[in-house]
């Protein structure tokens, strides 16, 4: 995850998108519906008010001409009984005198002269509010009985009914929007679950994938395709992009597994090749370690053959030959142990024992080059979990390089006493094995390349350029690292840092 970047789950994105869409379209529809319903109801309301007022105006003509107030009052009462939304009704003469009305007391004087029709055949319409109850909105209609000189009918119809119907319509619309909103959230939950769950499985697998657990990853991917949320997406048995992604991801893991197996085989071959190269480097020492005891055995056999009756001499030379054979046997055993091809299996080992074994393998080379090697046995007496054969190979590579570096400097400086010091530092979790020599050193231009495969500064035939590269890989497989400090002409210091527990 990128620092400072907000992480939104897929459900949140779906829910936000659907909520925003529903809210925008709901609000837009509410405005449109409100205006449409209001206009439609207002139009119908005015039509109804027009017909009621016109009907009363036509019926009131006879009563006005006959000067019959009782008939006008009966007409008003009948009309208000038919339509309960009529708030008031009254009839005035052409001289603005009230002829009949529905008020309990009298018609408010300021109401009489309001909303006088502009023409005899056209109604007058005005919006008013009740003086006693401001919440009541009244639509006042006026219509001339025959002409305005004869009389005018006035009717006040409550507009609150229109507003109530508009509000009811809007409430129903908002209720539908809320239902759509909930359905949208359920849909977001459904899609996020059926889409995000497979993606989450892939994400978790890719985040925790290790080269050694690829087979488990392939198994997890295949198992996840059998789970309910994955099957739920395939109601109609059709593949989509997620199915393709799953298949491609599974194929990728399979290819990674194949590549890892191939790489592992190549790495094992490289390790073994470097071991054989190291054995080639130690060939002179091995020959010396075997030839000297063989020469002693030959001398002993000749002397026994000359004087076989001398039992004391036979016994002495027999013991000497047994020691020589034991020495040859141990040399061959050490060589075979070092050269065997083994897996990276960890065991509890002592660092001093590994150092001593590596020095033992290079002993002839050390003596022939007249290099003194000093081991701090107290500092290196530490237990750790490691593949002994592999760590021994690393230590031997570093020691051989140090011997060659010291010998090269001694050729230039005859007075130099070549020395390699091996010590160690450790804490609760780590141990640092330190190899310090006073050899020729490494330049800054070369120090960044010494761990590259096939890079070497030795003459042709004396090095493969794989020693430090293989050593670097071995230590990295152990969860450690190799560091080096060096100054040309002053020597080099190699630090092999290893965890105590694997």
Secondary structure, 3 states (H helix, E strand, C coil): CCCCCCCCCHHHHHHHHHHHHHHHHHHHHHHHHHHHHHHHHHHHHHHHHHHHHHHHHHHHHHHHHCCCHHHHHHHHHHHHHHCCCEEEEEEEECCCCEEEECCCCCCCHHHHCCCCCCECCECEEEEEECCCCCCCEEEEEEEECCCCCCEEEEEEEECHHHHHHHHHHHHHHHHHHHHHHHHHHHHHHHHHHHHHHHHHHHHHHHHHCCHHHHHHHHHHHHHHCCCHHHHHCCCCCCCCHHHHHHHHHHHHHHHHHHHHHHHHHHHHHHHHHHHHHHHHHCHHHHHHHHHHHHHHHHHHHHHHHHCCCCHHHHHHHHHHHHHHHHHHHHHHHHHHHHHCCCCCCCEEEEHHHHHHHHHHHCHHHHHHCCCEEEECHHHHCCEEEECHHHHHHHHHHHHHHHHHHHHHHHHHCCCCCCEEEEEEEECCCEEEEEEEECCCCCCHHHHCCCCCCCCCCCCCCCCCCCHHHHHHHHHHHCCCEEEEEEECCCEEEEEEEEECCC
